[in-house]
Amino acid sequence: MENIIVLSAATLAAGFLRGVTGFGFALAAVPLYSLSVPPIEAVILAQMLQIAAAPTDIIQNHKIIDRKALRLLCIGALVFTPVGAYFATRLPPDIMRLAIAVVVLLGLAALMAKVNIRDGKGPAVTAGAFAGLLGGLAAMPGPPAVAYFLGRAGDKRTSRASLLLFFAFTAIIALLSLAIGSDVLHWGMLLVAASCYPALLIGNWAGTQLFKRLGDGHYRIAALGVLFISAVLTGVKGLSGLI
């Protein structure tokens, strides 16, 4: 029972970030979940909750997504998400955390330098591939996909909507890959996810209300801030486990 309370509190906070930026759920939730459950179970729980939120996301956002970019991102993710899921069950958790932190910080550096990402198949598929790899590895497909959309300087509503649907897609592929490639899934985790789902709904609703008040500039700042904090926390946790 105590674990459920802690996990629900983490879900509430992560859901709020998700509502504000369209991403950041797993980036915030997985490290917090890892304080109460093994890292691989934290990854699976985050994926289950993102899948559970997908139907509502599709209904609310399907009219404003960037269909071309989303299709190309999904192609890259479809190939590399199973690769990430394969390594998720074999790499030491702290090595995983350090690798994720490095990737996030590199993406941040490019965004802070205001690197513009051109339209085209190459950048979108590449971003999708890296996002899929991180999604399968640690339920964190956010950094490459967010870097792609922010680098294109598009409309905040379109970027947020496209990210929400893309993350639902990567979560489904990652969870299927884990189910096929390992024995880490069990019914108890489904019950835990169901217990945390109300907290996700509440947090996501509250975050969405704040998102509606943000301008494009504030949205970019919020997205960059979440990426930076998540990279630092993930890197510190990885280093502390290795020292």
C-alpha positions in Angstrom: 0.0 0.0 0.0 2.8 2.4 0.8 4.4 1.7 -2.5 1.1 2.5 -4.3 0.9 5.9 -2.5 4.5 6.8 -3.5 4.0 5.6 -7.1 0.8 7.5 -7.4 2.4 10.7 -6.1 5.2 10.3 -8.7 2.6 9.7 -11.4 0.7 12.9 -10.4 3.9 15.0 -10.7 4.9 13.4 -14.0 1.4 13.7 -15.4 1.5 17.4 -14.7 4.7 17.8 -16.7 3.1 15.7 -19.5 0.1 18.0 -19.6 2.2 21.1 -19.8 4.7 20.1 -22.4 3.3 17.0 -24.2 6.3 15.0 -22.9 8.4 14.5 -19.8 6.2 11.8 -18.2 8.7 9.0 -18.3 11.6 11.4 -17.8 10.2 12.3 -14.5 8.3 9.2 -13.5 11.0 6.5 -14.2 13.6 7.9 -11.8 11.0 8.4 -9.1 9.4 4.9 -9.6 12.9 3.5 -9.4 13.0 4.5 -5.7 10.3 2.0 -4.9 10.5 -0.7 -7.6 13.3 -2.2 -9.7 14.3 -0.1 -12.7 12.9 -2.5 -15.3 9.5 -2.4 -13.6 9.7 1.4 -13.4 10.2 1.4 -17.2 7.2 -1.0 -17.8 4.9 1.0 -15.4 5.6 4.2 -17.3 4.9 2.5 -20.6 1.7 1.0 -19.4 0.4 4.4 -18.2 1.3 6.2 -21.4 -0.6 3.5 -23.4 -3.6 3.9 -21.1 -3.6 7.6 -21.8 -3.4 7.1 -25.6 -7.1 6.9 -26.5 -7.9 10.3 -24.9 -4.8 11.8 -26.6 -5.9 10.5 -30.0 -9.5 11.8 -29.6 -8.3 15.3 -28.5 -5.3 15.8 -30.8 -5.7 13.9 -34.0 -6.9 17.0 -36.0 -3.8 19.1 -35.2 -0.9 16.7 -35.4 1.9 17.0 -38.0 1.0 13.8 -39.9 4.0 13.7 -42.2 6.5 14.2 -39.4 4.8 11.8 -37.1 4.7 9.1 -39.8 8.5 9.4 -40.4 9.3 9.5 -36.7 7.3 6.3 -36.2 9.2 4.5 -39.0 12.5 5.2 -37.3 11.1 4.2 -33.9 9.5 1.0 -35.2 13.0 -0.3 -36.1 15.0 0.8 -33.1 12.5 0.5 -30.2 12.9 -3.3 -30.0 16.7 -2.8 -30.0 16.4 -0.6 -26.9 14.1 -3.0 -25.2 16.6 -5.8 -25.8 19.3 -3.9 -24.0 17.0 -2.8 -21.3 16.9 -6.3 -19.9 20.7 -6.7 -20.2 22.5 -3.5 -19.4 23.3 -2.4 -15.8 20.7 0.3 -14.8 23.3 2.9 -13.8 25.0 2.6 -17.2 21.6 3.1 -18.8 21.0 6.3 -16.8 24.4 7.8 -17.7 23.9 7.1 -21.4 20.5 8.7 -21.3 21.8 11.8 -19.5 24.5 12.3 -22.0 22.1 12.0 -24.9 19.7 14.5 -23.3 22.5 17.0 -22.6 23.8 16.8 -26.2 20.3 17.5 -27.5 20.0 20.4 -25.1 23.3 21.9 -26.2 22.0 21.8 -29.8 18.7 23.5 -28.9 20.4 26.2 -26.7 22.6 27.0 -29.7 19.3 27.4 -31.7 20.2 24.8 -34.3 17.5 24.7 -36.9 16.4 21.3 -38.1 15.3 21.2 -41.8 12.2 19.4 -43.0 12.8 16.1 -44.8 12.8 12.4 -44.3 16.4 12.1 -43.0 16.1 14.2 -39.8 12.7 12.9 -38.9 13.6 9.2 -39.3 16.9 9.7 -37.4 15.1 11.5 -34.6 12.5 8.7 -34.5 15.3 6.0 -34.4 17.1 7.6 -31.4 13.7 8.2 -29.7 12.8 4.6 -30.2 16.1 3.4 -28.9 15.7 5.4 -25.7 12.1 4.5 -25.4 12.8 0.8 -25.5 15.8 1.2 -23.2 14.3 3.4 -20.5 10.8 4.5 -21.5 12.3 7.9 -22.4 11.8 8.6 -26.1 11.4 12.3 -25.4 14.7 14.0 -25.9 15.3 13.2 -29.6 11.7 13.8 -30.6 11.4 17.0 -28.6 14.7 18.3 -30.0 13.3 17.6 -33.5 10.1 19.5 -33.0 11.7 22.4 -31.1 14.4 22.7 -33.8 11.8 23.1 -36.5 10.2 26.0 -34.5 6.7 24.9 -35.3 3.4 25.8 -33.6 3.3 24.7 -29.9 -0.1 23.0 -30.2 1.0 20.9 -33.2 4.3 20.0 -31.5 2.6 19.0 -28.3 -0.1 17.0 -30.0 2.3 15.2 -32.2 4.6 14.3 -29.3 1.7 12.8 -27.3 0.7 10.5 -30.1 4.3 9.6 -30.9 5.0 8.6 -27.3 2.0 6.4 -27.2 3.2 4.6 -30.3 6.7 4.0 -28.9 5.3 2.8 -25.6 3.2 0.2 -27.3 6.1 -1.1 -29.4 8.5 -1.1 -26.4 6.0 -3.0 -24.2 5.4 -5.6 -26.9 9.1 -6.0 -27.4 9.6 -6.6 -23.7 6.7 -9.0 -23.5 8.2 -11.1 -26.4 11.8 -10.9 -25.5 11.7 -11.4 -21.7 9.7 -12.6 -18.7 9.6 -9.3 -16.8 5.8 -8.7 -17.3 3.3 -10.0 -14.8 -0.3 -9.3 -13.8 0.7 -7.5 -10.6 2.2 -4.7 -12.6 -1.1 -4.2 -14.5 -2.9 -3.8 -11.2 -0.3 -1.2 -10.0 -0.7 0.7 -13.3 -4.5 0.7 -12.8 -4.1 2.1 -9.3 -1.9 4.9 -10.5 -4.0 5.8 -13.5 -6.3 8.3 -11.7 -3.3 10.2 -10.6 -2.1 10.4 -14.2 -5.5 11.8 -15.3 -5.5 14.5 -12.5 -1.9 15.6 -13.2 -2.4 15.6 -16.9 -5.6 17.7 -16.6 -3.9 20.3 -14.4 -0.8 20.5 -16.7 -3.1 21.0 -19.7 -4.8 24.0 -18.0 -1.4 25.6 -17.6 -0.3 24.8 -21.2 -3.3 26.8 -22.5 -1.9 29.9 -20.8 1.6 29.6 -22.2 2.8 31.4 -25.3 5.2 29.7 -27.8 8.3 31.2 -26.1 7.2 30.1 -22.6 6.4 26.6 -24.0 10.0 26.3 -25.4 11.5 27.4 -22.0 9.3 24.9 -20.1 10.3 22.1 -22.5 14.0 22.9 -22.2 13.8 23.2 -18.4 12.2 19.7 -18.1 14.9 18.3 -20.3 17.7 19.9 -18.3 16.4 18.8 -14.9 15.7 15.3 -16.1 19.2 14.9 -17.5 20.9 16.2 -14.4 18.8 14.0 -12.0 19.3 10.9 -14.2 23.0 11.5 -14.5 23.5 12.0 -10.8 21.6 8.8 -10.0 23.7 6.9 -12.5 27.0 8.2 -11.1 26.0 7.6 -7.5 25.3 4.0 -8.4 28.7 3.5 -10.0 30.8 5.3 -7.4 
